Amino acid sequence: MKQNVKKVINDSFDDLSDEMGWSGEIGDAIDISTPKDIKFGDFSCNVAMILASRHKTKPREIAEKLSERIRENELFSSVSVAGPGFINMTIKPIHWVERLKEILDADESFGCVDTGESKKVLVEFVSANPTGPLHIGHGRGAVVGDTLARIMRKAGYDVHTEYYINDVGLQMDNLGRSTIARSLEALGENFDEPPYKGDYIKDIAQLFLKTKDADLFSKSDDKLVEEARDFTASRIMDDIRADLKEFRIEFDEWFSEMSLHANGEVEKTIEILKENNHIYESDGALWLKTESAGDEKDRVVRRANGVTTYLASDIAYHKNKFDRNFDTVINVWGADHHGYVPRMKAVVKALGHDPSRLVIRLVQLVSLKKSGQSLAMSTRAGVFTTLREIMDEVGVDATRYFFLMRSSDSQLEFDVDLAKKQSSENPVFYVQYAHARCCNIFVTAEERKIDLALLDKNIDLSLLEGGDELALIRKLLELPNVVESCAISLQPHPVTQYLTDVSALFHYFYRHNRVVTDDPALTRARLFLTKAVRIVLRNGLDILGVNAPERM
C-alpha cells in the first residue's frame, strides 16, 4: 500500500510541476510513515518540506497544493495538511480489505520481497572455538545469524551460511593438554592443573582412554598432545553440531581454519599483501598496516619465531570469502570483538575490496535470570550455562524467540521463569496461542458444517470494514515491509514485535467479535480474515525458526 501511496504523490508532483514551476524529481527522497495514532490517517508524508527547501517556499503552501491533487485520487477517503506541512492520508476501507486476497493467494510466500535482487550474501555466525560446549551467549549469536539469513532469503538475496572452525593455535594445544591431565587423573597419576576445567573434559578423557592403546603415554609429548587435541576437538564439534541442529540451525558449510594452512592460503595471502606494501617487517616479525585505517596500532601477522597469528588466518579466510564472489560478507560476532572491526575493515581494503562490503553485526551479552540469580560464565573455569541446558529447560521455541526479542546490540536478560509460563505473559506463548486460536476457529467451523472449500468465493468484503477488522488488516499487510526493513537494517528483532502486535490485534478482535455466527455471509468474511491472520503468524514464526502449533 505504501508503494501505491508513493506513486500517487509522485504522479501528483509531476502533474503540478509545470504549473507551479517545480523542478527535478522527488523519487525515493520522500518519507512515507505510519502515524502512531490512526486519527492522523494511515500514512503521513514529508514531501512538502523537501520541496520547500529546494524551491525556497513555505512547506505548508506546497502541502496544500499537493493535497488538493492527491485528494482527487479514489484511493483516499481523506487528505489533510497538518503542522508545518505534513500531508496526512487515509485510505478508503475497501482498498485495505481487498488486499486480504493477496495474503491468501501468496500463502507461504506472503512476506517475500525482491529487495535483494538475488545478490550473493555470505552470513558467518557462531564460529565458536571448539574448546567447550556452546553457552547461552553463543546461542544468541546463533539465532541472530540464522534469523538474519532467513530474513534475507525472504527478501530475495542468495544466502550462504557458514561456521568458521577455529581449530589451530595454542588454545587447541591447551585443549589437548586438558584431556591428557584429566586422563592422568582418572588413572590415579600425578597431573598438572588443566587449562580447561569443565566436567565435559573429564567425560572426554574417559572416552579418550577407552579408544587409545595401552602405550598411549609412552609417546612423545608433541604426539600425545596432537592426538588428545584432535580427539577432543572432534568430540566437542560433534556436540556443537548436534546442539545447533536441535536449535534448528543448519550451515551450508563448516569451514576449517586448518584447511587454510594445509592448502597454503595463509602464506599466499601474506605474500600478496607484502607485494602490495600492506605488510612490512620489523624486529624479525611481519606487521599489517592497520593503524592508518583506525586500528589502535599495526598488527603482527607472523611472529619473529615464524609462527603466524590468528589474524593471519583471518585475513586468508576473508580473502577466501571475497574470492567466492559474494556481493556482501556478513560476520555476526560477540560484542568482545568490537576492537577487531576496524582491523578487518583495513584487511578488506588491503585485499582490494570495498570495506563496505564487509558488514559486522555485534551481539551483546546475555545474562540469565532465574529465581533472581545470575551466573557468571567462563569456558575455562567450566562455570557457564550451556545452550543445551536452556533448550532442555524452556524448549527450542522459547529459547529462539527470547534471544530475538531485543536488538542484538543491546544486552539481554533471559528470564527463564517467564519463558516457561503457559500464559499470555510469555511473549512466545502469546503469539503461538494466537495461531492455535485461528486453527481452532476452523475446527469449530467444520463442526458447524461450514464448507471451507468455498471460503475464498462469494466473500462480501464490505463486512470487514469495521474498526477492529481494519486495524488488524492494516497490520497483516505490513509483513512484507517488515521483512524488507529487517533485511536492510540487518536486525531481526522487529519481527518479534510485529508478531506481538498482530497477535494483540487478533486477540482483541476475537474477544469482541464472534467469527462463526448465524449469519453465513458474515461468517465467511470473518473466516477469510482469520485465515489471513493464520498465514501471517505462521510465516512470521517461520522466519524466526519457531513452530506455529495448531493446538495448545
Salt bridges, closest charged atoms under 4 A:
ASP11 OD2 - LYS7 NZ 2.83
ASP15 OD2 - ARG69 NH1 3.80
GLU19 OE2 - LYS65 NZ 3.53
ASP28 OD1 - LYS6 NZ 3.93
ASP42 OD1 - ARG474 NE 2.70
GLU64 OE2 - ARG60 NH2 3.66
GLU72 OE1 - ARG69 NE 3.68
GLU74 OE1 - HIS95 NE2 2.96
GLU102 OE2 - ARG99 NE 2.93
ASP107 OD1 - ARG538 NH2 2.90
GLU124 OE1 - LYS321 NZ 2.69
ASP146 OD2 - ARG150 NE 2.77
ASP146 OD2 - ARG400 NH2 2.62
GLU162 OE1 - HIS160 NE2 3.26
GLU162 OE1 - ARG324 NH1 2.79
ASP173 OD1 - ARG229 NH1 3.33
GLU185 OE1 - ARG182 NH1 2.84
GLU193 OE2 - LYS197 NZ 3.73
ASP199 OD1 - LYS202 NZ 3.98
GLU227 OE1 - LYS212 NZ 3.63
GLU227 OE2 - LYS219 NZ 2.44
ASP230 OD1 - ARG229 NE 3.02
ASP243 OD1 - ARG388 NH2 2.77
GLU246 OE1 - ARG388 NH1 2.75
ASP252 OD2 - ARG153 NH2 3.78
ASP252 OD2 - HIS160 ND1 3.96
GLU253 OE1 - HIS160 NE2 3.65
GLU253 OE1 - ARG324 NH1 3.53
GLU267 OE1 - ARG302 NH2 2.41
GLU271 OE2 - LYS274 NZ 3.72
ASP295 OD2 - ARG299 NE 2.98
ASP295 OD2 - ARG343 NE 2.99
GLU296 OE1 - ARG299 NH2 3.76
ASP323 OD2 - LYS319 NZ 2.75
ASP336 OD1 - HIS337 ND1 3.04
ASP392 OD1 - ARG388 NH1 3.50
GLU393 OE2 - LYS370 NZ 2.92
GLU393 OE2 - LYS420 NZ 3.30
ASP397 OD1 - ARG248 NH1 2.48
ASP415 OD2 - LYS369 NZ 4.00
GLU425 OE1 - LYS421 NZ 3.16
ASP456 OD1 - LYS457 NZ 3.64
GLU469 OE2 - ARG526 NH2 3.59
GLU478 OE1 - LYS475 NZ 3.25
ASP501 OD2 - LYS475 NZ 3.85
ASP518 OD1 - ARG448 NH2 3.48
